């Protein structure tokens, strides 16, 4: 069943950039994993919740992933999630990004509250 997503207070270019980085990271991690799993779910209630979950194999330090230059992919990487955090922190008090790991699945939950 397809529903229209209501208008939420976030610039469409910022939303595309954030979601693009999260999906790109999920794809890169999943393609190197045994399971090669990615799930993208959109749920709308008082928030628009975009959940991106993926399989992974490399050890991830969740407390460091938003720091500039932190990467599990080698040197000269690690700007994407730092950019995501800066966009959200500087422009959108109505947006929350929650990161977790459950049963070898890396999960990014993006919550965008309507104003």
Biopython code that builds the backbone (N, CA, C, O; Angstrom):
import numpy as np
from Bio.PDB.StructureBuilder import StructureBuilder

atoms = [
    (1, "UNK", "N", (0.833, -1.171, 0.000)),
    (1, "UNK", "CA", (0.000, 0.000, 0.000)),
    (1, "UNK", "C", (0.886, 1.246, 0.000)),
    (1, "UNK", "O", (1.775, 1.366, 0.842)),
    (2, "UNK", "N", (0.660, 2.152, -0.912)),
    (2, "UNK", "CA", (1.438, 3.373, -1.014)),
    (2, "UNK", "C", (0.643, 4.537, -0.458)),
    (2, "UNK", "O", (-0.527, 4.723, -0.792)),
    (3, "UNK", "N", (1.287, 5.317, 0.391)),
    (3, "UNK", "CA", (0.676, 6.510, 0.949)),
    (3, "UNK", "C", (1.554, 7.704, 0.627)),
    (3, "UNK", "O", (2.755, 7.565, 0.393)),
    (4, "UNK", "N", (0.948, 8.866, 0.617)),
    (4, "UNK", "CA", (1.693, 10.097, 0.439)),
    (4, "UNK", "C", (2.355, 10.453, 1.761)),
    (4, "UNK", "O", (1.749, 10.339, 2.826)),
    (5, "UNK", "N", (3.605, 10.884, 1.676)),
    (5, "UNK", "CA", (4.311, 11.333, 2.876)),
    (5, "UNK", "C", (4.039, 12.817, 3.028)),
    (5, "UNK", "O", (4.228, 13.595, 2.093)),
    (6, "UNK", "N", (3.593, 13.201, 4.211)),
    (6, "UNK", "CA", (3.297, 14.607, 4.484)),
    (6, "UNK", "C", (4.572, 15.441, 4.426)),
    (6, "UNK", "O", (5.684, 14.917, 4.379)),
    (7, "UNK", "N", (4.373, 16.744, 4.430)),
    (7, "UNK", "CA", (5.505, 17.653, 4.419)),
    (7, "UNK", "C", (6.142, 17.694, 5.807)),
    (7, "UNK", "O", (5.462, 17.895, 6.813)),
    (8, "UNK", "N", (7.443, 17.501, 5.838)),
    (8, "UNK", "CA", (8.203, 17.579, 7.070)),
    (8, "UNK", "C", (9.241, 18.673, 6.918)),
    (8, "UNK", "O", (9.702, 18.953, 5.812)),
    (9, "UNK", "N", (9.607, 19.287, 8.025)),
    (9, "UNK", "CA", (10.499, 20.438, 7.976)),
    (9, "UNK", "C", (11.958, 19.996, 7.838)),
    (9, "UNK", "O", (12.686, 19.837, 8.817)),
    (10, "UNK", "N", (12.347, 19.808, 6.576)),
    (10, "UNK", "CA", (13.754, 19.568, 6.246)),
    (10, "UNK", "C", (13.905, 19.876, 4.764)),
    (10, "UNK", "O", (13.059, 19.499, 3.952)),
    (11, "UNK", "N", (14.963, 20.547, 4.426)),
    (11, "UNK", "CA", (15.229, 20.864, 3.031)),
    (11, "UNK", "C", (15.424, 19.571, 2.250)),
    (11, "UNK", "O", (16.137, 18.677, 2.706)),
    (12, "UNK", "N", (14.801, 19.460, 1.081)),
    (12, "UNK", "CA", (14.850, 18.229, 0.300)),
    (12, "UNK", "C", (16.281, 17.878, -0.113)),
    (12, "UNK", "O", (16.623, 16.699, -0.195)),
    (13, "UNK", "N", (17.111, 18.871, -0.371)),
    (13, "UNK", "CA", (18.509, 18.594, -0.736)),
    (13, "UNK", "C", (19.257, 18.024, 0.455)),
    (13, "UNK", "O", (20.037, 17.084, 0.305)),
    (14, "UNK", "N", (19.027, 18.585, 1.645)),
    (14, "UNK", "CA", (19.662, 18.040, 2.854)),
    (14, "UNK", "C", (19.179, 16.621, 3.120)),
    (14, "UNK", "O", (19.971, 15.744, 3.463)),
    (15, "UNK", "N", (17.871, 16.396, 2.960)),
    (15, "UNK", "CA", (17.332, 15.051, 3.177)),
    (15, "UNK", "C", (17.957, 14.058, 2.197)),
    (15, "UNK", "O", (18.354, 12.962, 2.593)),
    (16, "UNK", "N", (18.046, 14.434, 0.932)),
    (16, "UNK", "CA", (18.661, 13.544, -0.065)),
    (16, "UNK", "C", (20.129, 13.279, 0.257)),
    (16, "UNK", "O", (20.606, 12.154, 0.104)),
    (17, "UNK", "N", (20.830, 14.287, 0.692)),
    (17, "UNK", "CA", (22.250, 14.112, 1.042)),
    (17, "UNK", "C", (22.408, 13.165, 2.227)),
    (17, "UNK", "O", (23.237, 12.256, 2.195)),
    (18, "UNK", "N", (21.610, 13.381, 3.272)),
    (18, "UNK", "CA", (21.677, 12.536, 4.467)),
    (18, "UNK", "C", (21.343, 11.090, 4.122)),
    (18, "UNK", "O", (22.106, 10.176, 4.436)),
    (19, "UNK", "N", (20.190, 10.887, 3.471)),
    (19, "UNK", "CA", (19.756, 9.530, 3.137)),
    (19, "UNK", "C", (20.731, 8.890, 2.142)),
    (19, "UNK", "O", (21.006, 7.693, 2.226)),
    (20, "UNK", "N", (21.246, 9.675, 1.214)),
    (20, "UNK", "CA", (22.223, 9.155, 0.257)),
    (20, "UNK", "C", (23.480, 8.637, 0.926)),
    (20, "UNK", "O", (23.979, 7.568, 0.576)),
    (21, "UNK", "N", (23.993, 9.386, 1.884)),
    (21, "UNK", "CA", (25.185, 8.955, 2.624)),
    (21, "UNK", "C", (24.888, 7.683, 3.411)),
    (21, "UNK", "O", (25.691, 6.750, 3.411)),
    (22, "UNK", "N", (23.744, 7.643, 4.079)),
    (22, "UNK", "CA", (23.395, 6.463, 4.876)),
    (22, "UNK", "C", (23.228, 5.220, 3.996)),
    (22, "UNK", "O", (23.686, 4.136, 4.358)),
    (23, "UNK", "N", (22.580, 5.378, 2.855)),
    (23, "UNK", "CA", (22.399, 4.233, 1.947)),
    (23, "UNK", "C", (23.731, 3.814, 1.337)),
    (23, "UNK", "O", (24.005, 2.619, 1.220)),
    (24, "UNK", "N", (24.557, 4.771, 0.949)),
    (24, "UNK", "CA", (25.870, 4.444, 0.385)),
    (24, "UNK", "C", (26.716, 3.673, 1.397)),
    (24, "UNK", "O", (27.353, 2.681, 1.044)),
    (25, "UNK", "N", (26.724, 4.122, 2.645)),
    (25, "UNK", "CA", (27.475, 3.417, 3.692)),
    (25, "UNK", "C", (26.916, 2.010, 3.915)),
    (25, "UNK", "O", (27.674, 1.054, 4.075)),
    (26, "UNK", "N", (25.579, 1.891, 3.923)),
    (26, "UNK", "CA", (24.950, 0.580, 4.108)),
    (26, "UNK", "C", (25.322, -0.357, 2.965)),
    (26, "UNK", "O", (25.620, -1.530, 3.194)),
    (27, "UNK", "N", (25.305, 0.145, 1.755)),
    (27, "UNK", "CA", (25.649, -0.662, 0.584)),
    (27, "UNK", "C", (27.098, -1.142, 0.658)),
    (27, "UNK", "O", (27.377, -2.320, 0.437)),
    (28, "UNK", "N", (28.014, -0.231, 0.969)),
    (28, "UNK", "CA", (29.434, -0.602, 1.054)),
    (28, "UNK", "C", (29.681, -1.653, 2.128)),
    (28, "UNK", "O", (30.460, -2.584, 1.923)),
    (29, "UNK", "N", (29.021, -1.504, 3.271)),
    (29, "UNK", "CA", (29.212, -2.482, 4.352)),
    (29, "UNK", "C", (28.580, -3.824, 4.000)),
    (29, "UNK", "O", (29.167, -4.876, 4.252)),
    (30, "UNK", "N", (27.394, -3.786, 3.421)),
    (30, "UNK", "CA", (26.679, -5.028, 3.104)),
    (30, "UNK", "C", (27.364, -5.823, 2.009)),
    (30, "UNK", "O", (27.399, -7.052, 2.072)),
    (31, "UNK", "N", (27.910, -5.151, 1.007)),
    (31, "UNK", "CA", (28.533, -5.888, -0.095)),
    (31, "UNK", "C", (29.778, -6.648, 0.363)),
    (31, "UNK", "O", (30.155, -7.647, -0.250)),
    (32, "UNK", "N", (30.417, -6.181, 1.437)),
    (32, "UNK", "CA", (31.589, -6.866, 1.969)),
    (32, "UNK", "C", (31.234, -7.914, 3.011)),
    (32, "UNK", "O", (32.112, -8.631, 3.492)),
    (33, "UNK", "N", (29.961, -8.012, 3.364)),
    (33, "UNK", "CA", (29.542, -8.973, 4.387)),
    (33, "UNK", "C", (29.087, -10.279, 3.742)),
    (33, "UNK", "O", (28.847, -10.347, 2.537)),
    (34, "UNK", "N", (28.977, -11.302, 4.565)),
    (34, "UNK", "CA", (28.537, -12.609, 4.071)),
    (34, "UNK", "C", (27.065, -12.582, 3.656)),
    (34, "UNK", "O", (26.702, -13.160, 2.632)),
    (35, "UNK", "N", (26.216, -11.914, 4.442)),
    (35, "UNK", "CA", (24.769, -11.936, 4.212)),
    (35, "UNK", "C", (24.312, -11.006, 3.089)),
    (35, "UNK", "O", (23.319, -11.293, 2.421)),
    (36, "UNK", "N", (25.027, -9.888, 2.869)),
    (36, "UNK", "CA", (24.686, -8.902, 1.836)),
    (36, "UNK", "C", (23.232, -8.422, 1.958)),
    (36, "UNK", "O", (22.452, -8.502, 1.009)),
    (37, "UNK", "N", (22.897, -7.929, 3.140)),
    (37, "UNK", "CA", (21.535, -7.543, 3.487)),
    (37, "UNK", "C", (21.421, -6.034, 3.678)),
    (37, "UNK", "O", (22.221, -5.435, 4.398)),
    (38, "UNK", "N", (20.424, -5.415, 3.033)),
    (38, "UNK", "CA", (20.069, -4.013, 3.267)),
    (38, "UNK", "C", (18.544, -3.926, 3.323)),
    (38, "UNK", "O", (17.844, -4.533, 2.512)),
    (39, "UNK", "N", (18.050, -3.174, 4.279)),
    (39, "UNK", "CA", (16.612, -2.927, 4.397)),
    (39, "UNK", "C", (16.400, -1.428, 4.575)),
    (39, "UNK", "O", (17.093, -0.784, 5.363)),
    (40, "UNK", "N", (15.441, -0.880, 3.841)),
    (40, "UNK", "CA", (15.088, 0.529, 3.980)),
    (40, "UNK", "C", (13.583, 0.588, 4.231)),
    (40, "UNK", "O", (12.789, 0.097, 3.430)),
    (41, "UNK", "N", (13.206, 1.196, 5.353)),
    (41, "UNK", "CA", (11.799, 1.261, 5.749)),
    (41, "UNK", "C", (11.436, 2.709, 6.049)),
    (41, "UNK", "O", (12.178, 3.415, 6.731)),
    (42, "UNK", "N", (10.292, 3.143, 5.534)),
    (42, "UNK", "CA", (9.757, 4.469, 5.829)),
    (42, "UNK", "C", (8.431, 4.291, 6.554)),
    (42, "UNK", "O", (7.538, 3.589, 6.079)),
    (43, "UNK", "N", (8.314, 4.933, 7.704)),
    (43, "UNK", "CA", (7.083, 4.885, 8.497)),
    (43, "UNK", "C", (6.728, 6.319, 8.859)),
    (43, "UNK", "O", (7.584, 7.099, 9.274)),
    (44, "UNK", "N", (5.455, 6.654, 8.695)),
    (44, "UNK", "CA", (5.008, 7.999, 9.030)),
    (44, "UNK", "C", (3.952, 7.958, 10.111)),
    (44, "UNK", "O", (2.938, 7.271, 9.983)),
    (45, "UNK", "N", (4.197, 8.695, 11.172)),
    (45, "UNK", "CA", (3.185, 8.995, 12.182)),
    (45, "UNK", "C", (3.442, 10.449, 12.563)),
    (45, "UNK", "O", (3.394, 11.312, 11.687)),
    (46, "UNK", "N", (3.710, 10.756, 13.822)),
    (46, "UNK", "CA", (4.057, 12.142, 14.147)),
    (46, "UNK", "C", (5.459, 12.494, 13.658)),
    (46, "UNK", "O", (5.820, 13.668, 13.565)),
    (47, "UNK", "N", (6.238, 11.471, 13.349)),
    (47, "UNK", "CA", (7.554, 11.609, 12.737)),
    (47, "UNK", "C", (7.539, 10.896, 11.389)),
    (47, "UNK", "O", (6.716, 10.013, 11.147)),
    (48, "UNK", "N", (8.455, 11.293, 10.525)),
    (48, "UNK", "CA", (8.805, 10.451, 9.392)),
    (48, "UNK", "C", (10.028, 9.690, 9.855)),
    (48, "UNK", "O", (11.067, 10.294, 10.120)),
    (49, "UNK", "N", (9.924, 8.386, 9.956)),
    (49, "UNK", "CA", (11.031, 7.539, 10.396)),
    (49, "UNK", "C", (11.565, 6.790, 9.177)),
    (49, "UNK", "O", (10.848, 6.017, 8.543)),
    (50, "UNK", "N", (12.831, 7.033, 8.864)),
    (50, "UNK", "CA", (13.520, 6.316, 7.798)),
    (50, "UNK", "C", (14.558, 5.432, 8.468)),
    (50, "UNK", "O", (15.509, 5.926, 9.075)),
    (51, "UNK", "N", (14.368, 4.117, 8.355)),
    (51, "UNK", "CA", (15.296, 3.167, 8.966)),
    (51, "UNK", "C", (16.071, 2.473, 7.854)),
    (51, "UNK", "O", (15.494, 1.936, 6.909)),
    (52, "UNK", "N", (17.389, 2.499, 7.993)),
    (52, "UNK", "CA", (18.276, 1.819, 7.056)),
    (52, "UNK", "C", (19.080, 0.825, 7.879)),
    (52, "UNK", "O", (19.822, 1.206, 8.784)),
    (53, "UNK", "N", (18.920, -0.457, 7.553)),
    (53, "UNK", "CA", (19.605, -1.522, 8.288)),
    (53, "UNK", "C", (20.415, -2.344, 7.300)),
    (53, "UNK", "O", (19.997, -2.556, 6.162)),
    (54, "UNK", "N", (21.571, -2.801, 7.741)),
    (54, "UNK", "CA", (22.424, -3.587, 6.844)),
    (54, "UNK", "C", (23.308, -4.557, 7.618)),
    (54, "UNK", "O", (23.612, -4.360, 8.795)),
    (55, "UNK", "N", (23.707, -5.613, 6.911)),
    (55, "UNK", "CA", (24.689, -6.540, 7.460)),
    (55, "UNK", "C", (26.070, -5.889, 7.346)),
    (55, "UNK", "O", (26.270, -4.977, 6.544)),
    (56, "UNK", "N", (27.005, -6.362, 8.145)),
    (56, "UNK", "CA", (28.368, -5.838, 8.115)),
    (56, "UNK", "C", (29.305, -6.884, 8.686)),
    (56, "UNK", "O", (28.867, -7.831, 9.339)),
    (57, "UNK", "N", (30.587, -6.715, 8.441)),
    (57, "UNK", "CA", (31.552, -7.662, 8.995)),
    (57, "UNK", "C", (32.625, -6.975, 9.826)),
    (57, "UNK", "O", (33.108, -7.552, 10.800)),
    (58, "UNK", "N", (33.006, -5.764, 9.464)),
    (58, "UNK", "CA", (34.081, -5.070, 10.176)),
    (58, "UNK", "C", (33.580, -4.533, 11.504)),
    (58, "UNK", "O", (32.429, -4.114, 11.626)),
    (59, "UNK", "N", (34.454, -4.552, 12.491)),
    (59, "UNK", "CA", (34.117, -4.028, 13.810)),
    (59, "UNK", "C", (33.849, -2.521, 13.711)),
    (59, "UNK", "O", (34.589, -1.786, 13.057)),
    (60, "UNK", "N", (32.785, -2.086, 14.368)),
    (60, "UNK", "CA", (32.383, -0.682, 14.313)),
    (60, "UNK", "C", (32.360, -0.108, 15.724)),
    (60, "UNK", "O", (31.752, -0.680, 16.629)),
    (61, "UNK", "N", (33.024, 1.018, 15.900)),
    (61, "UNK", "CA", (32.995, 1.737, 17.164)),
    (61, "UNK", "C", (31.918, 2.821, 17.036)),
    (61, "UNK", "O", (32.184, 3.906, 16.518)),
    (62, "UNK", "N", (30.725, 2.526, 17.501)),
    (62, "UNK", "CA", (29.585, 3.446, 17.322)),
    (62, "UNK", "C", (29.861, 4.819, 17.921)),
    (62, "UNK", "O", (29.378, 5.822, 17.396)),
    (63, "UNK", "N", (30.616, 4.886, 18.994)),
    (63, "UNK", "CA", (30.880, 6.188, 19.612)),
    (63, "UNK", "C", (31.819, 7.046, 18.764)),
    (63, "UNK", "O", (31.961, 8.239, 19.035)),
    (64, "UNK", "N", (32.458, 6.476, 17.755)),
    (64, "UNK", "CA", (33.414, 7.230, 16.927)),
    (64, "UNK", "C", (32.961, 7.472, 15.499)),
    (64, "UNK", "O", (33.609, 8.238, 14.787)),
    (65, "UNK", "N", (31.885, 6.859, 15.053)),
    (65, "UNK", "CA", (31.564, 6.887, 13.627)),
    (65, "UNK", "C", (31.231, 8.273, 13.084)),
    (65, "UNK", "O", (31.320, 8.486, 11.875)),
    (66, "UNK", "N", (30.853, 9.212, 13.930)),
    (66, "UNK", "CA", (30.524, 10.553, 13.458)),
    (66, "UNK", "C", (31.706, 11.515, 13.514)),
    (66, "UNK", "O", (31.581, 12.681, 13.140)),
    (67, "UNK", "N", (32.852, 11.027, 13.979)),
    (67, "UNK", "CA", (34.048, 11.860, 14.021)),
    (67, "UNK", "C", (34.663, 11.937, 12.629)),
    (67, "UNK", "O", (34.700, 10.952, 11.891)),
    (68, "UNK", "N", (35.145, 13.136, 12.287)),
    (68, "UNK", "CA", (35.781, 13.311, 10.984)),
    (68, "UNK", "C", (36.995, 12.389, 10.864)),
    (68, "UNK", "O", (37.784, 12.275, 11.802)),
    (69, "UNK", "N", (37.140, 11.749, 9.744)),
    (69, "UNK", "CA", (38.240, 10.841, 9.387)),
    (69, "UNK", "C", (38.097, 9.451, 9.985)),
    (69, "UNK", "O", (38.939, 8.596, 9.710)),
    (70, "UNK", "N", (37.060, 9.177, 10.799)),
    (70, "UNK", "CA", (36.868, 7.807, 11.289)),
    (70, "UNK", "C", (36.263, 6.978, 10.158)),
    (70, "UNK", "O", (35.259, 7.366, 9.560)),
    (71, "UNK", "N", (36.878, 5.845, 9.876)),
    (71, "UNK", "CA", (36.369, 4.969, 8.824)),
    (71, "UNK", "C", (36.835, 3.548, 9.071)),
    (71, "UNK", "O", (37.934, 3.320, 9.578)),
    (72, "UNK", "N", (35.990, 2.593, 8.709)),
    (72, "UNK", "CA", (36.402, 1.181, 8.720)),
    (72, "UNK", "C", (36.941, 0.800, 7.344)),
    (72, "UNK", "O", (37.327, -0.348, 7.125)),
    (73, "UNK", "N", (36.970, 1.768, 6.408)),
    (73, "UNK", "CA", (37.340, 1.484, 5.023)),
    (73, "UNK", "C", (38.748, 1.932, 4.657)),
    (73, "UNK", "O", (39.141, 1.826, 3.496)),
    (74, "UNK", "N", (39.510, 2.425, 5.615)),
    (74, "UNK", "CA", (40.885, 2.814, 5.316)),
    (74, "UNK", "C", (41.119, 4.305, 5.452)),
    (74, "UNK", "O", (40.249, 5.049, 5.904)),
    (75, "UNK", "N", (42.321, 4.732, 5.050)),
    (75, "UNK", "CA", (42.731, 6.131, 5.185)),
    (75, "UNK", "C", (42.030, 7.018, 4.164)),
    (75, "UNK", "O", (41.507, 6.553, 3.151)),
    (76, "UNK", "N", (42.042, 8.323, 4.471)),
    (76, "UNK", "CA", (41.448, 9.343, 3.609)),
    (76, "UNK", "C", (39.949, 9.115, 3.369)),
    (76, "UNK", "O", (39.441, 9.380, 2.279)),
    (77, "UNK", "N", (39.268, 8.636, 4.367)),
    (77, "UNK", "CA", (37.819, 8.394, 4.288)),
    (77, "UNK", "C", (37.199, 9.000, 5.542)),
    (77, "UNK", "O", (37.871, 9.701, 6.298)),
    (78, "UNK", "N", (35.930, 8.731, 5.755)),
    (78, "UNK", "CA", (35.298, 9.102, 7.019)),
    (78, "UNK", "C", (34.753, 10.510, 7.090)),
    (78, "UNK", "O", (34.782, 11.124, 8.157)),
    (79, "UNK", "N", (34.253, 11.043, 5.979)),
    (79, "UNK", "CA", (33.654, 12.380, 6.036)),
    (79, "UNK", "C", (32.128, 12.344, 5.951)),
    (79, "UNK", "O", (31.466, 13.298, 6.360)),
    (80, "UNK", "N", (31.570, 11.269, 5.431)),
    (80, "UNK", "CA", (30.129, 11.190, 5.201)),
    (80, "UNK", "C", (29.284, 11.340, 6.451)),
    (80, "UNK", "O", (28.433, 12.227, 6.524)),
    (81, "UNK", "N", (29.508, 10.486, 7.430)),
    (81, "UNK", "CA", (28.697, 10.551, 8.654)),
    (81, "UNK", "C", (28.977, 11.820, 9.448)),
    (81, "UNK", "O", (28.090, 12.333, 10.129)),
    (82, "UNK", "N", (30.200, 12.329, 9.366)),
    (82, "UNK", "CA", (30.510, 13.605, 9.997)),
    (82, "UNK", "C", (29.690, 14.710, 9.350)),
    (82, "UNK", "O", (29.174, 15.584, 10.047)),
    (83, "UNK", "N", (29.561, 14.684, 8.014)),
    (83, "UNK", "CA", (28.723, 15.663, 7.308)),
    (83, "UNK", "C", (27.257, 15.532, 7.709)),
    (83, "UNK", "O", (26.574, 16.538, 7.900)),
    (84, "UNK", "N", (26.772, 14.302, 7.837)),
    (84, "UNK", "CA", (25.391, 14.065, 8.266)),
    (84, "UNK", "C", (25.158, 14.705, 9.631)),
    (84, "UNK", "O", (24.173, 15.417, 9.825)),
    (85, "UNK", "N", (26.054, 14.454, 10.567)),
    (85, "UNK", "CA", (25.911, 14.997, 11.921)),
    (85, "UNK", "C", (25.926, 16.528, 11.904)),
    (85, "UNK", "O", (25.132, 17.163, 12.597)),
    (86, "UNK", "N", (26.818, 17.117, 11.121)),
    (86, "UNK", "CA", (26.881, 18.575, 11.040)),
    (86, "UNK", "C", (25.604, 19.171, 10.443)),
    (86, "UNK", "O", (25.110, 20.184, 10.940)),
    (87, "UNK", "N", (25.069, 18.564, 9.397)),
    (87, "UNK", "CA", (23.828, 19.062, 8.785)),
    (87, "UNK", "C", (22.699, 19.029, 9.811)),
    (87, "UNK", "O", (21.980, 20.012, 9.984)),
    (88, "UNK", "N", (22.551, 17.898, 10.486)),
    (88, "UNK", "CA", (21.469, 17.755, 11.470)),
    (88, "UNK", "C", (21.663, 18.705, 12.646)),
    (88, "UNK", "O", (20.735, 19.416, 13.029)),
    (89, "UNK", "N", (22.868, 18.722, 13.221)),
    (89, "UNK", "CA", (23.126, 19.547, 14.413)),
    (89, "UNK", "C", (22.986, 21.043, 14.149)),
    (89, "UNK", "O", (22.497, 21.774, 15.010)),
    (90, "UNK", "N", (23.404, 21.506, 12.979)),
    (90, "UNK", "CA", (23.408, 22.943, 12.690)),
    (90, "UNK", "C", (22.061, 23.465, 12.209)),
    (90, "UNK", "O", (21.751, 24.638, 12.416)),
    (91, "UNK", "N", (21.244, 22.613, 11.564)),
    (91, "UNK", "CA", (20.058, 23.133, 10.893)),
    (91, "UNK", "C", (18.730, 22.571, 11.381)),
    (91, "UNK", "O", (17.688, 23.188, 11.159)),
    (92, "UNK", "N", (18.742, 21.416, 12.039)),
    (92, "UNK", "CA", (17.477, 20.727, 12.258)),
    (92, "UNK", "C", (17.309, 20.208, 13.687)),
    (92, "UNK", "O", (17.659, 19.062, 13.969)),
    (93, "UNK", "N", (16.782, 21.030, 14.586)),
    (93, "UNK", "CA", (16.503, 20.544, 15.937)),
    (93, "UNK", "C", (15.361, 19.528, 15.965)),
    (93, "UNK", "O", (15.158, 18.847, 16.971)),
    (94, "UNK", "N", (14.623, 19.427, 14.869)),
    (94, "UNK", "CA", (13.505, 18.488, 14.766)),
    (94, "UNK", "C", (13.907, 17.139, 14.168)),
    (94, "UNK", "O", (13.049, 16.300, 13.895)),
    (95, "UNK", "N", (15.214, 16.931, 13.962)),
    (95, "UNK", "CA", (15.709, 15.694, 13.360)),
    (95, "UNK", "C", (16.629, 14.981, 14.341)),
    (95, "UNK", "O", (17.486, 15.595, 14.976)),
    (96, "UNK", "N", (16.432, 13.669, 14.448)),
    (96, "UNK", "CA", (17.256, 12.830, 15.315)),
    (96, "UNK", "C", (17.756, 11.639, 14.508)),
    (96, "UNK", "O", (16.992, 11.013, 13.773)),
    (97, "UNK", "N", (19.035, 11.332, 14.650)),
    (97, "UNK", "CA", (19.602, 10.133, 14.035)),
    (97, "UNK", "C", (20.085, 9.220, 15.152)),
    (97, "UNK", "O", (20.974, 9.579, 15.925)),
    (98, "UNK", "N", (19.495, 8.043, 15.226)),
    (98, "UNK", "CA", (19.840, 7.052, 16.249)),
    (98, "UNK", "C", (20.570, 5.892, 15.561)),
    (98, "UNK", "O", (20.100, 5.365, 14.552)),
    (99, "UNK", "N", (21.702, 5.509, 16.106)),
    (99, "UNK", "CA", (22.517, 4.425, 15.551)),
    (99, "UNK", "C", (22.583, 3.287, 16.556)),
    (99, "UNK", "O", (22.793, 3.509, 17.749)),
    (100, "UNK", "N", (22.402, 2.066, 16.065)),
    (100, "UNK", "CA", (22.477, 0.904, 16.951)),
    (100, "UNK", "C", (22.925, -0.324, 16.173)),
    (100, "UNK", "O", (22.947, -0.336, 14.943)),
    (101, "UNK", "N", (23.281, -1.350, 16.928)),
    (101, "UNK", "CA", (23.640, -2.643, 16.352)),
    (101, "UNK", "C", (22.832, -3.696, 17.094)),
    (101, "UNK", "O", (22.832, -3.745, 18.324)),
    (102, "UNK", "N", (22.137, -4.543, 16.324)),
    (102, "UNK", "CA", (21.348, -5.624, 16.908)),
    (102, "UNK", "C", (21.577, -6.894, 16.100)),
    (102, "UNK", "O", (21.306, -6.924, 14.900)),
    (103, "UNK", "N", (22.069, -7.931, 16.745)),
    (103, "UNK", "CA", (22.258, -9.238, 16.103)),
    (103, "UNK", "C", (22.991, -9.122, 14.774)),
    (103, "UNK", "O", (22.510, -9.615, 13.754)),
    (104, "UNK", "N", (24.150, -8.473, 14.780)),
    (104, "UNK", "CA", (24.994, -8.316, 13.594)),
    (104, "UNK", "C", (24.350, -7.509, 12.473)),
    (104, "UNK", "O", (24.725, -7.653, 11.310)),
    (105, "UNK", "N", (23.385, -6.665, 12.816)),
    (105, "UNK", "CA", (22.781, -5.748, 11.859)),
    (105, "UNK", "C", (23.044, -4.322, 12.350)),
    (105, "UNK", "O", (22.757, -3.991, 13.501)),
    (106, "UNK", "N", (23.584, -3.494, 11.477)),
    (106, "UNK", "CA", (23.858, -2.088, 11.769)),
    (106, "UNK", "C", (22.612, -1.293, 11.372)),
    (106, "UNK", "O", (22.118, -1.437, 10.254)),
    (107, "UNK", "N", (22.105, -0.460, 12.272)),
    (107, "UNK", "CA", (20.828, 0.224, 12.060)),
    (107, "UNK", "C", (20.997, 1.727, 12.246)),
    (107, "UNK", "O", (21.541, 2.194, 13.247)),
    (108, "UNK", "N", (20.513, 2.473, 11.250)),
    (108, "UNK", "CA", (20.440, 3.926, 11.338)),
    (108, "UNK", "C", (18.963, 4.303, 11.284)),
    (108, "UNK", "O", (18.290, 4.031, 10.289)),
    (109, "UNK", "N", (18.452, 4.926, 12.348)),
    (109, "UNK", "CA", (17.061, 5.388, 12.407)),
    (109, "UNK", "C", (17.060, 6.910, 12.339)),
    (109, "UNK", "O", (17.555, 7.581, 13.244)),
    (110, "UNK", "N", (16.508, 7.441, 11.274)),
    (110, "UNK", "CA", (16.398, 8.876, 11.087)),
    (110, "UNK", "C", (14.964, 9.280, 11.395)),
    (110, "UNK", "O", (14.033, 8.796, 10.752)),
    (111, "UNK", "N", (14.777, 10.163, 12.373)),
    (111, "UNK", "CA", (13.451, 10.634, 12.769)),
    (111, "UNK", "C", (13.345, 12.120, 12.416)),
    (111, "UNK", "O", (14.169, 12.928, 12.842)),
    (112, "UNK", "N", (12.329, 12.466, 11.640)),
    (112, "UNK", "CA", (12.100, 13.855, 11.247)),
    (112, "UNK", "C", (10.701, 14.239, 11.746)),
    (112, "UNK", "O", (9.693, 13.718, 11.270)),
    (113, "UNK", "N", (10.664, 15.154, 12.706)),
    (113, "UNK", "CA", (9.383, 15.551, 13.288)),
    (113, "UNK", "C", (8.770, 16.680, 12.470)),
    (113, "UNK", "O", (9.459, 17.617, 12.066)),
    (114, "UNK", "N", (7.477, 16.578, 12.235)),
    (114, "UNK", "CA", (6.747, 17.645, 11.563)),
    (114, "UNK", "C", (6.620, 18.818, 12.519)),
    (114, "UNK", "O", (6.526, 18.629, 13.732)),
    (115, "UNK", "N", (6.618, 20.002, 11.991)),
    (115, "UNK", "CA", (6.454, 21.177, 12.841)),
    (115, "UNK", "C", (5.047, 21.701, 12.741)),
    (115, "UNK", "O", (4.711, 22.693, 13.388)),
]
sb = StructureBuilder()
sb.init_structure("model")
sb.init_model(0)
sb.init_chain("A")
sb.init_seg("    ")
for serial, (resi, resn, name, xyz) in enumerate(atoms, 1):
    if name == "N":
        sb.init_residue(resn, " ", resi, " ")
    sb.init_atom(name, np.array(xyz, "f"), 0.0, 1.0, " ", f" {name:<3s}", serial, name[0])
structure = sb.get_structure()
